[in-house]
């Protein structure tokens, strides 16, 4: 059963890629589409971060990951370097887990 799902998902990905190649170039050069393509990754990544931070066994979980996310968000607002944001968030979550 798992192999059928893997093969079906692989075929779907391949067909989606072929569909992308078959889009006329004139459609891709439209300003509206280019603006959307530039802006789309931000909400997608934000959604992934939120799901990974607060999801757990089909229920809302608030733990050390939420504190790490809060520290990271504050540092982003303060325009800290990206590496500092990631390290500070990870250290915060690890420290809270170690203390708990």
The first five atom37 places (N, CA, C, CB, O) and aatype in JSON, in Angstrom:
{
  "aatype": [20, 20, 20, 20, 20, 20, 20, 20, 20, 20, 20, 20, 20, 20, 20, 20, 20, 20, 20, 20, 20, 20, 20, 20, 20, 20, 20, 20, 20, 20, 20, 20, 20, 20, 20, 20, 20, 20, 20, 20, 20, 20, 20, 20, 20, 20, 20, 20, 20, 20, 20, 20, 20, 20, 20, 20, 20, 20, 20, 20, 20, 20, 20, 20, 20, 20, 20, 20, 20, 20, 20, 20, 20, 20, 20, 20, 20, 20, 20, 20, 20, 20, 20, 20, 20, 20, 20, 20, 20, 20, 20, 20, 20, 20, 20, 20, 20, 20, 20, 20],
  "atom_mask": [
    [1, 1, 1, 1, 1],
    [1, 1, 1, 1, 1],
    [1, 1, 1, 1, 1],
    [1, 1, 1, 1, 1],
    [1, 1, 1, 1, 1],
    [1, 1, 1, 1, 1],
    [1, 1, 1, 1, 1],
    [1, 1, 1, 1, 1],
    [1, 1, 1, 1, 1],
    [1, 1, 1, 1, 1],
    [1, 1, 1, 1, 1],
    [1, 1, 1, 1, 1],
    [1, 1, 1, 1, 1],
    [1, 1, 1, 1, 1],
    [1, 1, 1, 1, 1],
    [1, 1, 1, 1, 1],
    [1, 1, 1, 1, 1],
    [1, 1, 1, 1, 1],
    [1, 1, 1, 1, 1],
    [1, 1, 1, 1, 1],
    [1, 1, 1, 1, 1],
    [1, 1, 1, 1, 1],
    [1, 1, 1, 1, 1],
    [1, 1, 1, 1, 1],
    [1, 1, 1, 1, 1],
    [1, 1, 1, 1, 1],
    [1, 1, 1, 1, 1],
    [1, 1, 1, 1, 1],
    [1, 1, 1, 1, 1],
    [1, 1, 1, 1, 1],
    [1, 1, 1, 1, 1],
    [1, 1, 1, 1, 1],
    [1, 1, 1, 1, 1],
    [1, 1, 1, 1, 1],
    [1, 1, 1, 1, 1],
    [1, 1, 1, 1, 1],
    [1, 1, 1, 1, 1],
    [1, 1, 1, 1, 1],
    [1, 1, 1, 1, 1],
    [1, 1, 1, 1, 1],
    [1, 1, 1, 1, 1],
    [1, 1, 1, 1, 1],
    [1, 1, 1, 1, 1],
    [1, 1, 1, 1, 1],
    [1, 1, 1, 1, 1],
    [1, 1, 1, 1, 1],
    [1, 1, 1, 1, 1],
    [1, 1, 1, 1, 1],
    [1, 1, 1, 1, 1],
    [1, 1, 1, 1, 1],
    [1, 1, 1, 1, 1],
    [1, 1, 1, 1, 1],
    [1, 1, 1, 1, 1],
    [1, 1, 1, 1, 1],
    [1, 1, 1, 1, 1],
    [1, 1, 1, 1, 1],
    [1, 1, 1, 1, 1],
    [1, 1, 1, 1, 1],
    [1, 1, 1, 1, 1],
    [1, 1, 1, 1, 1],
    [1, 1, 1, 1, 1],
    [1, 1, 1, 1, 1],
    [1, 1, 1, 1, 1],
    [1, 1, 1, 1, 1],
    [1, 1, 1, 1, 1],
    [1, 1, 1, 1, 1],
    [1, 1, 1, 1, 1],
    [1, 1, 1, 1, 1],
    [1, 1, 1, 1, 1],
    [1, 1, 1, 1, 1],
    [1, 1, 1, 1, 1],
    [1, 1, 1, 1, 1],
    [1, 1, 1, 1, 1],
    [1, 1, 1, 1, 1],
    [1, 1, 1, 1, 1],
    [1, 1, 1, 1, 1],
    [1, 1, 1, 1, 1],
    [1, 1, 1, 1, 1],
    [1, 1, 1, 1, 1],
    [1, 1, 1, 1, 1],
    [1, 1, 1, 1, 1],
    [1, 1, 1, 1, 1],
    [1, 1, 1, 1, 1],
    [1, 1, 1, 1, 1],
    [1, 1, 1, 1, 1],
    [1, 1, 1, 1, 1],
    [1, 1, 1, 1, 1],
    [1, 1, 1, 1, 1],
    [1, 1, 1, 1, 1],
    [1, 1, 1, 1, 1],
    [1, 1, 1, 1, 1],
    [1, 1, 1, 1, 1],
    [1, 1, 1, 1, 1],
    [1, 1, 1, 1, 1],
    [1, 1, 1, 1, 1],
    [1, 1, 1, 1, 1],
    [1, 1, 1, 1, 1],
    [1, 1, 1, 1, 1],
    [1, 1, 1, 1, 1],
    [1, 1, 1, 1, 1]
  ],
  "atom_positions": [
    [[0.82, -1.19, 0.0], [0.0, 0.0, 0.0], [0.86, 1.25, 0.0], [-0.93, 0.0, 1.2], [0.54, 2.22, -0.69]],
    [[1.96, 1.25, 0.78], [2.84, 2.42, 0.83], [3.47, 2.68, -0.52], [3.93, 2.23, 1.9], [3.59, 3.83, -0.94]],
    [[3.88, 1.61, -1.23], [4.52, 1.8, -2.52], [3.56, 2.39, -3.53], [5.07, 0.47, -3.04], [3.97, 3.19, -4.38]],
    [[2.32, 2.03, -3.45], [1.34, 2.61, -4.36], [1.22, 4.11, -4.13], [-0.04, 1.93, -4.19], [1.13, 4.89, -5.08]],
    [[1.22, 4.53, -2.87], [1.14, 5.96, -2.55], [2.39, 6.68, -3.02], [0.96, 6.16, -1.04], [2.3, 7.8, -3.54]],
    [[3.56, 6.07, -2.85], [4.81, 6.69, -3.3], [4.82, 6.84, -4.81], [6.04, 5.86, -2.83], [5.18, 7.89, -5.34]],
    [[4.42, 5.8, -5.51], [4.4, 5.86, -6.98], [3.37, 6.87, -7.47], [4.09, 4.47, -7.57], [3.63, 7.59, -8.43]],
    [[2.21, 6.92, -6.84], [1.19, 7.89, -7.22], [1.66, 9.32, -6.97], [-0.11, 7.61, -6.45], [1.45, 10.2, -7.81]],
    [[2.28, 9.56, -5.83], [2.8, 10.9, -5.53], [3.91, 11.27, -6.51], [3.33, 10.97, -4.08], [3.99, 12.43, -6.94]],
    [[4.77, 10.32, -6.86], [5.84, 10.59, -7.82], [5.27, 10.94, -9.19], [6.78, 9.38, -7.94], [5.75, 11.87, -9.85]],
    [[4.27, 10.2, -9.62], [3.63, 10.5, -10.91], [2.97, 11.87, -10.87], [2.59, 9.42, -11.26], [3.03, 12.62, -11.85]],
    [[2.33, 12.22, -9.75], [1.71, 13.53, -9.63], [2.73, 14.65, -9.7], [0.94, 13.62, -8.33], [2.49, 15.67, -10.35]],
    [[3.87, 14.48, -9.04], [4.94, 15.49, -9.09], [5.48, 15.63, -10.51], [6.08, 15.12, -8.13], [5.71, 16.75, -10.99]],
    [[5.67, 14.51, -11.18], [6.16, 14.56, -12.56], [5.18, 15.28, -13.47], [6.43, 13.15, -13.08], [5.58, 16.1, -14.29]],
    [[3.9, 14.97, -13.34], [2.88, 15.63, -14.17], [2.79, 17.12, -13.86], [1.51, 14.96, -13.96], [2.56, 17.93, -14.76]],
    [[2.96, 17.48, -12.61], [2.95, 18.89, -12.24], [4.13, 19.63, -12.85], [2.96, 19.05, -10.71], [4.0, 20.76, -13.3]],
    [[5.28, 18.99, -12.86], [6.46, 19.6, -13.48], [6.27, 19.76, -14.99], [7.72, 18.76, -13.2], [6.64, 20.78, -15.55]],
    [[5.7, 18.76, -15.63], [5.42, 18.87, -17.07], [4.42, 19.99, -17.33], [4.88, 17.53, -17.63], [4.56, 20.73, -18.3]],
    [[3.43, 20.13, -16.47], [2.45, 21.21, -16.62], [3.14, 22.57, -16.51], [1.33, 21.09, -15.56], [2.79, 23.5, -17.23]],
    [[4.1, 22.69, -15.61], [4.84, 23.93, -15.48], [5.66, 24.26, -16.71], [5.75, 23.87, -14.28], [5.76, 25.43, -17.09]],
    [[6.23, 23.26, -17.34], [7.01, 23.49, -18.56], [6.12, 23.88, -19.74], [7.81, 22.25, -18.9], [6.58, 24.55, -20.66]],
    [[4.87, 23.45, -19.7], [3.99, 23.71, -20.84], [3.29, 25.07, -20.77], [2.96, 22.61, -20.93], [2.55, 25.42, -21.68]],
    [[3.51, 25.82, -19.7], [2.9, 27.15, -19.58], [3.58, 28.08, -20.58], [3.03, 27.71, -18.12], [4.81, 28.13, -20.63]],
    [[2.81, 28.82, -21.37], [3.42, 29.74, -22.33], [4.26, 30.81, -21.65], [2.34, 30.41, -23.18], [3.92, 31.28, -20.56]],
    [[5.36, 31.19, -22.27], [6.28, 32.18, -21.7], [5.6, 33.52, -21.5], [7.5, 32.35, -22.61], [5.95, 34.25, -20.57]],
    [[4.65, 33.86, -22.33], [3.95, 35.14, -22.19], [3.2, 35.23, -20.86], [2.97, 35.35, -23.37], [3.09, 36.31, -20.28]],
    [[2.69, 34.11, -20.39], [1.98, 34.11, -19.1], [2.95, 34.38, -17.95], [1.26, 32.77, -18.88], [2.61, 35.07, -16.99]],
    [[4.16, 33.82, -18.05], [5.14, 33.96, -16.98], [5.74, 35.35, -16.91], [6.23, 32.94, -17.16], [6.31, 35.73, -15.88]],
    [[5.63, 36.12, -17.98], [6.22, 37.46, -18.02], [5.27, 38.54, -17.53], [6.65, 37.78, -19.43], [5.64, 39.72, -17.51]],
    [[4.08, 38.18, -17.13], [3.11, 39.17, -16.63], [3.59, 39.72, -15.29], [1.7, 38.53, -16.49], [4.11, 38.99, -14.45]],
    [[3.4, 41.02, -15.1], [3.85, 41.67, -13.86], [3.16, 41.11, -12.63], [3.61, 43.18, -13.95], [3.8, 40.89, -11.6]],
    [[1.87, 40.88, -12.73], [1.12, 40.39, -11.58], [1.64, 39.03, -11.12], [-0.37, 40.3, -11.92], [1.78, 38.79, -9.92]],
    [[1.92, 38.15, -12.05], [2.43, 36.82, -11.72], [3.83, 36.91, -11.13], [2.43, 35.93, -12.96], [4.15, 36.17, -10.19]],
    [[4.67, 37.78, -11.65], [6.02, 37.93, -11.12], [6.01, 38.49, -9.7], [6.85, 38.84, -12.03], [6.8, 38.06, -8.86]],
    [[5.12, 39.44, -9.43], [5.01, 39.98, -8.07], [4.53, 38.9, -7.11], [4.04, 41.19, -8.04], [5.04, 38.79, -5.99]],
    [[3.58, 38.11, -7.53], [3.07, 37.03, -6.68], [4.15, 35.98, -6.42], [1.83, 36.38, -7.32], [4.26, 35.46, -5.31]],
    [[4.94, 35.67, -7.43], [5.99, 34.67, -7.28], [7.07, 35.13, -6.3], [6.62, 34.34, -8.64], [7.66, 34.32, -5.6]],
    [[7.31, 36.43, -6.26], [8.31, 36.97, -5.34], [7.77, 36.95, -3.91], [8.7, 38.4, -5.75], [8.53, 36.69, -2.97]],
    [[6.49, 37.23, -3.73], [5.92, 37.33, -2.39], [5.47, 36.0, -1.81], [4.76, 38.27, -2.42], [5.32, 35.9, -0.59]],
    [[5.25, 35.0, -2.61], [4.68, 33.74, -2.15], [5.53, 32.97, -1.15], [4.42, 32.89, -3.31], [4.96, 32.39, -0.23]],
    [[6.85, 32.92, -1.26], [7.63, 32.12, -0.3], [7.52, 32.58, 1.14], [9.06, 32.13, -0.7], [7.62, 31.76, 2.05]],
    [[7.31, 33.87, 1.38], [7.27, 34.37, 2.76], [6.11, 33.76, 3.55], [7.15, 35.89, 2.75], [6.36, 33.2, 4.62]],
    [[4.86, 33.84, 3.09], [3.79, 33.22, 3.88], [3.87, 31.7, 3.93], [2.44, 33.62, 3.32], [3.46, 31.1, 4.92]],
    [[4.41, 31.08, 2.89], [4.56, 29.63, 2.93], [5.55, 29.2, 4.01], [5.01, 29.1, 1.57], [5.28, 28.27, 4.77]],
    [[6.69, 29.88, 4.08], [7.67, 29.56, 5.11], [7.13, 29.89, 6.51], [8.97, 30.31, 4.86], [7.39, 29.15, 7.46]],
    [[6.41, 30.98, 6.63], [5.82, 31.34, 7.91], [4.83, 30.28, 8.36], [5.13, 32.71, 7.83], [4.8, 29.92, 9.54]],
    [[4.03, 29.77, 7.45], [3.08, 28.71, 7.79], [3.8, 27.45, 8.24], [2.18, 28.4, 6.59], [3.37, 26.79, 9.19]],
    [[4.89, 27.1, 7.56], [5.66, 25.92, 7.98], [6.24, 26.1, 9.38], [6.78, 25.64, 6.98], [6.23, 25.16, 10.18]],
    [[6.75, 27.29, 9.66], [7.32, 27.55, 10.99], [6.24, 27.43, 12.07], [7.97, 28.95, 11.03], [6.47, 26.82, 13.11]],
    [[5.09, 28.01, 11.82], [4.01, 27.96, 12.81], [3.55, 26.52, 13.04], [2.83, 28.83, 12.36], [3.33, 26.11, 14.18]],
    [[3.39, 25.77, 11.98], [2.95, 24.38, 12.13], [3.99, 23.56, 12.9], [2.7, 23.73, 10.75], [3.62, 22.79, 13.79]],
    [[5.26, 23.73, 12.58], [6.31, 22.98, 13.28], [6.46, 23.42, 14.73], [7.62, 23.14, 12.55], [6.89, 22.63, 15.57]],
    [[6.1, 24.67, 15.03], [6.25, 25.17, 16.4], [5.1, 24.73, 17.3], [6.34, 26.67, 16.39], [5.33, 24.35, 18.44]],
    [[3.89, 24.78, 16.8], [2.72, 24.58, 17.66], [1.97, 23.27, 17.44], [1.79, 25.71, 17.47], [1.01, 23.02, 18.16]],
    [[2.37, 22.44, 16.5], [1.62, 21.21, 16.22], [2.18, 20.05, 17.04], [1.67, 20.88, 14.72], [3.38, 19.95, 17.27]],
    [[1.27, 19.2, 17.45], [1.69, 17.99, 18.16], [0.51, 17.06, 18.36], [2.31, 18.35, 19.5], [-0.4, 17.37, 19.13]],
    [[0.51, 15.94, 17.69], [-0.54, 14.92, 17.83], [-1.94, 15.5, 17.7], [-0.41, 14.23, 19.16], [-2.81, 15.22, 18.53]],
    [[-2.17, 16.27, 16.68], [-3.48, 16.87, 16.36], [-4.0, 17.77, 17.47], [-4.48, 15.77, 16.08], [-5.21, 17.86, 17.68]],
    [[-3.11, 18.43, 18.18], [-3.53, 19.4, 19.18], [-2.5, 20.52, 19.25], [-3.71, 18.73, 20.57], [-1.37, 20.38, 18.78]],
    [[-2.9, 21.62, 19.83], [-2.02, 22.78, 19.98], [-1.05, 22.54, 21.13], [-2.84, 24.07, 20.21], [-1.47, 22.16, 22.22]],
    [[0.23, 22.75, 20.87], [1.26, 22.55, 21.88], [2.05, 23.84, 22.05], [2.2, 21.36, 21.5], [2.57, 24.38, 21.07]],
    [[2.14, 24.32, 23.27], [2.96, 25.49, 23.57], [4.06, 25.02, 24.51], [2.12, 26.67, 24.21], [3.8, 24.7, 25.67]],
    [[5.29, 24.99, 24.01], [6.42, 24.52, 24.8], [7.63, 25.39, 24.52], [6.72, 23.02, 24.5], [7.49, 26.55, 24.15]],
    [[8.81, 24.84, 24.69], [10.06, 25.59, 24.51], [10.22, 26.11, 23.08], [11.25, 24.72, 24.88], [10.87, 27.13, 22.86]],
    [[9.63, 25.42, 22.13], [9.72, 25.89, 20.74], [9.06, 27.24, 20.57], [9.08, 24.89, 19.78], [9.54, 28.08, 19.8]],
    [[7.96, 27.47, 21.27], [7.27, 28.76, 21.19], [8.15, 29.88, 21.74], [5.94, 28.71, 21.94], [8.18, 30.98, 21.18]],
    [[8.85, 29.62, 22.83], [9.76, 30.62, 23.39], [10.91, 30.9, 22.42], [10.32, 30.15, 24.75], [11.3, 32.06, 22.25]],
    [[11.43, 29.87, 21.79], [12.48, 30.06, 20.79], [11.99, 30.89, 19.61], [12.98, 28.72, 20.3], [12.7, 31.75, 19.1]],
    [[10.76, 30.62, 19.19], [10.17, 31.4, 18.1], [10.0, 32.86, 18.52], [8.82, 30.8, 17.67], [10.25, 33.76, 17.72]],
    [[9.57, 33.09, 19.75], [9.39, 34.46, 20.23], [10.72, 35.21, 20.26], [8.75, 34.46, 21.63], [10.79, 36.37, 19.85]],
    [[11.78, 34.55, 20.75], [13.1, 35.19, 20.77], [13.56, 35.48, 19.35], [14.13, 34.28, 21.49], [14.09, 36.56, 19.07]],
    [[13.36, 34.53, 18.45], [13.73, 34.75, 17.05], [12.96, 35.9, 16.43], [13.51, 33.49, 16.24], [13.53, 36.7, 15.69]],
    [[11.68, 35.99, 16.72], [10.85, 37.07, 16.17], [11.32, 38.43, 16.67], [9.38, 36.86, 16.53], [11.37, 39.4, 15.9]],
    [[11.65, 38.51, 17.95], [12.14, 39.79, 18.51], [13.45, 40.18, 17.83], [12.35, 39.68, 20.05], [13.64, 41.35, 17.49]],
    [[14.34, 39.23, 17.64], [15.62, 39.54, 17.0], [15.44, 39.93, 15.54], [16.56, 38.34, 17.1], [16.18, 40.77, 15.03]],
    [[14.47, 39.34, 14.87], [14.19, 39.73, 13.48], [13.69, 41.17, 13.44], [13.15, 38.78, 12.84], [14.1, 41.95, 12.58]],
    [[12.8, 41.52, 14.36], [12.29, 42.89, 14.41], [13.42, 43.87, 14.7], [11.19, 43.02, 15.49], [13.43, 44.99, 14.18]],
    [[14.39, 43.45, 15.53], [15.54, 44.3, 15.83], [16.61, 44.28, 14.73], [16.16, 43.88, 17.14], [17.66, 44.9, 14.86]],
    [[16.32, 43.55, 13.66], [17.22, 43.43, 12.5], [18.58, 42.82, 12.84], [17.42, 44.8, 11.88], [19.61, 43.28, 12.34]],
    [[18.56, 41.81, 13.67], [19.78, 41.08, 14.0], [20.19, 40.22, 12.81], [19.58, 40.21, 15.28], [19.35, 39.88, 11.98]],
    [[21.46, 39.85, 12.71], [21.9, 38.96, 11.64], [21.19, 37.61, 11.72], [23.43, 38.76, 11.7], [20.87, 37.13, 12.8]],
    [[20.97, 37.01, 10.56], [20.2, 35.77, 10.49], [20.8, 34.66, 11.34], [20.1, 35.31, 9.05], [20.08, 33.95, 12.04]],
    [[22.11, 34.52, 11.3], [22.76, 33.46, 12.08], [22.51, 33.66, 13.57], [24.27, 33.43, 11.79], [22.28, 32.69, 14.29]],
    [[22.57, 34.89, 14.04], [22.29, 35.18, 15.44], [20.85, 34.84, 15.8], [22.57, 36.66, 15.75], [20.59, 34.31, 16.89]],
    [[19.91, 35.12, 14.91], [18.5, 34.8, 15.15], [18.33, 33.3, 15.33], [17.63, 35.3, 13.98], [17.67, 32.85, 16.27]],
    [[18.91, 32.53, 14.44], [18.76, 31.07, 14.49], [19.41, 30.49, 15.74], [19.36, 30.43, 13.23], [18.83, 29.65, 16.43]],
    [[20.62, 30.95, 16.03], [21.34, 30.41, 17.2], [20.64, 30.8, 18.5], [22.8, 30.92, 17.22], [20.49, 29.97, 19.39]],
    [[20.2, 32.05, 18.61], [19.52, 32.49, 19.83], [18.21, 31.74, 20.04], [19.24, 34.0, 19.78], [17.88, 31.37, 21.17]],
    [[17.47, 31.51, 18.98], [16.21, 30.75, 19.1], [16.49, 29.31, 19.52], [15.43, 30.77, 17.76], [15.79, 28.76, 20.38]],
    [[17.5, 28.7, 18.93], [17.84, 27.32, 19.28], [18.34, 27.21, 20.71], [18.89, 26.77, 18.32], [17.97, 26.28, 21.43]],
    [[19.18, 28.15, 21.13], [19.71, 28.13, 22.5], [18.57, 28.34, 23.51], [20.8, 29.22, 22.67], [18.54, 27.69, 24.55]],
    [[17.65, 29.24, 23.19], [16.52, 29.48, 24.08], [15.68, 28.21, 24.25], [15.64, 30.62, 23.55], [15.36, 27.82, 25.37]],
    [[15.34, 27.58, 23.15], [14.52, 26.35, 23.23], [15.28, 25.24, 23.95], [14.11, 25.87, 21.81], [14.69, 24.52, 24.76]],
    [[16.58, 25.09, 23.67], [17.36, 24.04, 24.33], [17.49, 24.29, 25.82], [18.74, 23.94, 23.69], [17.4, 23.36, 26.62]],
    [[17.71, 25.55, 26.19], [17.85, 25.88, 27.62], [16.54, 25.62, 28.37], [18.27, 27.36, 27.8], [16.56, 25.07, 29.47]],
    [[15.43, 26.0, 27.78], [14.15, 25.76, 28.44], [13.83, 24.27, 28.55], [13.03, 26.46, 27.69], [13.26, 23.82, 29.55]],
    [[14.2, 23.51, 27.54], [13.98, 22.06, 27.62], [14.87, 21.43, 28.68], [14.25, 21.4, 26.25], [14.46, 20.5, 29.38]],
    [[16.1, 21.94, 28.8], [17.02, 21.4, 29.81], [16.55, 21.71, 31.22], [18.43, 21.96, 29.6], [16.74, 20.91, 32.14]],
    [[15.94, 22.88, 31.39], [15.46, 23.28, 32.72], [14.16, 22.58, 33.09], [15.25, 24.77, 32.76], [13.88, 22.4, 34.28]],
    [[13.38, 22.18, 32.12], [12.07, 21.59, 32.41], [12.17, 20.12, 32.74], [11.15, 21.77, 31.23], [11.15, 19.48, 33.01]]
  ]
}
